[in-house]
Amino acid sequence: MNVFNFYLRHLKRLHLITGVIFVVVFWFSGAYLKFVVWDTMADDDLVRVAYRTSHVYILMAALINIAVSTNLLAHSSKQSHVLQCLGSLLLIVAPLLLTYAFFVEPKLEVEVSGFTFIGIVGLAVGVILHAVSAYMNKANTDK
């Protein structure tokens, strides 16, 4: 059994596990904010906003993965299945990028947050691909 077949067969479970893991990461990142970074954030509004938005992005990515895990369907066409798999790949990678961005980017003090931007765009494109895939699947089954 190769990795691609494993990925396709267990896609629902993979999204659910990813979502639950990153909800836990969200809780731990909140504890990190409260007990480790709190003093740094109190003085600088920009750093506080950077940490808080990155913190919430982790939760958003986790909840999107949990929501997708409840709505995955088998597809009738290969094109819709490929779009679903690409969307799932983006949705599963995005929380990793956003977690990395949470711990690294607020300390860099740069205006453009590269990993945050890539993670958010990945989430958006992943959701759009899932929506297009579902629409294509519905159009194929209605014929």
C-alpha positions as CSV (number, residue, x, y, z in Angstrom):
1,M,0.0,0.0,0.0
2,N,1.6,3.3,-1.0
3,V,1.2,6.6,0.8
4,F,-1.3,8.0,-1.8
5,N,-3.8,5.2,-1.3
6,F,-3.5,5.4,2.4
7,Y,-4.1,9.2,2.2
8,L,-7.2,8.7,0.0
9,R,-8.7,5.9,2.1
10,H,-8.3,7.7,5.4
11,L,-9.0,11.2,4.4
12,K,-11.9,11.8,6.8
13,R,-10.0,10.5,9.8
14,L,-6.9,12.5,8.8
15,H,-8.9,15.7,8.8
16,L,-10.5,14.9,12.1
17,I,-7.2,14.0,13.8
18,T,-5.5,17.1,12.3
19,G,-8.4,19.3,13.6
20,V,-8.3,17.8,17.1
21,I,-4.5,18.0,17.4
22,F,-4.5,21.6,16.4
23,V,-7.3,22.5,18.9
24,V,-5.0,21.1,21.5
25,V,-2.1,23.1,20.0
26,F,-4.4,26.1,20.2
27,W,-4.9,25.5,23.9
28,F,-1.2,25.1,24.5
29,S,-0.4,28.2,22.5
30,G,-2.9,30.1,24.7
31,A,-1.0,28.9,27.8
32,Y,2.3,29.9,26.1
33,L,0.8,33.4,25.6
34,K,-0.4,33.6,29.2
35,F,2.6,32.3,31.0
36,V,5.6,33.0,28.7
37,V,4.9,35.9,26.5
38,W,2.5,37.9,28.6
39,D,5.1,40.4,29.9
40,T,6.4,41.1,26.4
41,M,2.9,41.6,25.0
42,A,1.8,44.0,27.8
43,D,4.1,46.8,26.5
44,D,3.9,46.5,22.8
45,D,0.5,46.6,21.0
46,L,1.9,45.4,17.7
47,V,3.4,42.3,19.3
48,R,0.2,41.6,21.2
49,V,-1.9,41.8,18.0
50,A,0.6,39.6,16.1
51,Y,0.5,36.9,18.7
52,R,-3.3,37.0,19.2
53,T,-4.1,36.9,15.5
54,S,-1.7,34.0,14.9
55,H,-3.2,32.3,17.9
56,V,-6.8,32.6,16.5
57,Y,-5.6,31.4,13.0
58,I,-4.5,28.1,14.6
59,L,-8.0,27.6,15.9
60,M,-9.6,28.6,12.6
61,A,-7.4,26.0,10.7
62,A,-8.3,23.3,13.3
63,L,-12.0,24.0,13.1
64,I,-12.0,24.0,9.3
65,N,-10.4,20.6,9.3
66,I,-13.0,19.2,11.8
67,A,-15.8,20.7,9.6
68,V,-14.4,19.1,6.5
69,S,-14.0,15.8,8.2
70,T,-17.8,15.7,8.7
71,N,-18.7,16.5,5.1
72,L,-16.4,14.4,2.9
73,L,-18.1,12.4,0.2
74,A,-17.1,9.8,-2.3
75,H,-16.8,11.4,-5.8
76,S,-18.0,10.0,-9.0
77,S,-15.5,11.8,-11.3
78,K,-11.8,11.7,-11.2
79,Q,-11.5,15.5,-11.6
80,S,-13.7,16.3,-8.5
81,H,-11.8,13.7,-6.6
82,V,-8.4,15.2,-7.5
83,L,-9.7,18.7,-6.5
84,Q,-10.9,17.3,-3.2
85,C,-7.5,15.7,-2.5
86,L,-5.6,18.9,-3.4
87,G,-7.9,20.9,-1.2
88,S,-7.4,18.4,1.7
89,L,-3.6,18.6,1.3
90,L,-3.7,22.4,1.6
91,L,-6.1,22.2,4.6
92,I,-3.9,19.7,6.4
93,V,-0.6,21.6,5.8
94,A,-2.0,25.1,6.7
95,P,-2.2,24.5,10.5
96,L,1.4,23.5,10.5
97,L,2.4,26.7,8.7
98,L,0.2,28.8,11.0
99,T,1.7,27.2,14.1
100,Y,5.2,27.8,12.9
101,A,4.1,31.4,12.2
102,F,2.7,31.8,15.7
103,F,6.1,30.9,17.3
104,V,8.4,32.7,14.8
105,E,6.9,35.6,13.1
106,P,5.9,37.9,16.0
107,K,9.5,38.0,17.0
108,L,10.7,39.0,13.6
109,E,9.0,42.4,13.6
110,V,8.5,42.5,9.9
111,E,5.5,44.0,8.1
112,V,4.7,41.0,5.9
113,S,4.1,37.7,7.7
114,G,5.1,35.1,5.0
115,F,4.1,31.9,6.7
116,T,0.8,33.4,8.0
117,F,0.0,34.6,4.5
118,I,0.7,31.3,2.9
119,G,-1.2,29.4,5.6
120,I,-4.3,31.6,5.3
121,V,-4.2,31.5,1.5
122,G,-3.8,27.7,1.7
123,L,-6.9,27.5,3.9
124,A,-8.9,29.7,1.5
125,V,-7.9,27.8,-1.6
126,G,-8.4,24.4,0.2
127,V,-12.0,25.4,1.1
128,I,-12.6,26.7,-2.4
129,L,-11.3,23.5,-3.9
130,H,-13.6,21.4,-1.7
131,A,-16.6,23.6,-2.6
132,V,-15.8,23.3,-6.4
133,S,-15.3,19.5,-6.0
134,A,-18.6,19.1,-4.2
135,Y,-20.3,21.2,-6.9
136,M,-18.7,19.1,-9.7
137,N,-19.8,15.9,-8.0
138,K,-23.4,17.2,-7.6
139,A,-23.5,18.2,-11.3
140,N,-22.2,14.7,-12.3
141,T,-24.7,12.9,-10.2
142,D,-27.7,15.0,-11.4
143,K,-27.2,14.1,-15.0
